């Protein structure tokens, strides 16, 4: 059983490090706002009529 406790202790330390890193990101990193523009081709919005007639 000592190896199980050692394993659980190592996993707990790793989880603590990850959790601490996440908290550090929350407190010290400020996100920047920016505009996002995505161009959608007109073919995707209005497909040609010929392609709809071919479907069985």
N, C-alpha and C positions, 0 to 999 in steps of 0.2 A: 503493500500500500504506500510506502514512501514515494515511489515513483509517480503515483497518481497525484499526490499532494504537490510534488515538485512540478509536474506538468500543469496542474491547475494554477499554481503560483506564477509560472512563466506566462500562461495565457492571460492571467489577470494583469500582469505587468504590461504586456503588449496592448491589451485593451485600454489600460490606463494611459499609455503613451498616445495611442490613437485618439482617445477622447480629449486628452490635453491639447493635442495638435488641432483638433476641431475647435476647441474653445479659443485657442490662440487666433485662429483664422476669423472667428466671429468677432473678437474684440479688437483686433489690430488691422484688419483689412477692410477698407471702405470701397464698396462697389461704385463704379462710374456709370452714370446714365448716358446712353447714346441712342441715336435714332438708327433703326434697322429698316432697310428697304430691300424688298425681294421682288424682282421682276418675274412675272408669270407670262409665258408666251400665250398669245391669243389662241393658238391651236389647242391648248389644254383647256381653255375656258369655253371655246366654241368649236367643237370638233367638226370637220367637214361632213356633209350629209352623205357622201359616197361611202365612207367607212361604216356608217350605221346601217346601210342597206346590205352590206356583204355578210353581216352576222347572221348565222342560221337560226 
